[in-house]
Amino acid sequence: MKKLINVLLIAMILIMVFPFFYAISASFFSAADFTTYPAKILPSKLNFSNYLKVFNHKYFSTYLVNSIITGFT
């Protein structure tokens, strides 16, 4: 019975953690990686240009401050 509970708990953890893992992994995808079939879980190469676009966005600091304020209120 204890093994069954452990297996169920591990399965639940994997189900809950996978979306976060995929979101972080997908942030490194290139446009070509999104259009491949079957879908990939890991990018073919790390693509940091997505992060450069975000950090160089005109209003990034405003969005960041608003998120921090909202998070603490």
TAGI-V916605 format. One record per run of one state. SS is the DSSP state (H for helix, E for strand, L for the rest). FROM is the first residue (numbers start at 0). LEN is the number of residues. If there is no record, write none. Layout:
# TAGI-V916605
ss,from,len
SS,FROM,LEN
SS,FROM,LEN
This chain:
# TAGI-V916605
ss,from,len
L,0,1
H,1,25
L,26,4
H,30,4
L,34,14
H,48,7
L,55,4
H,59,13
L,72,1
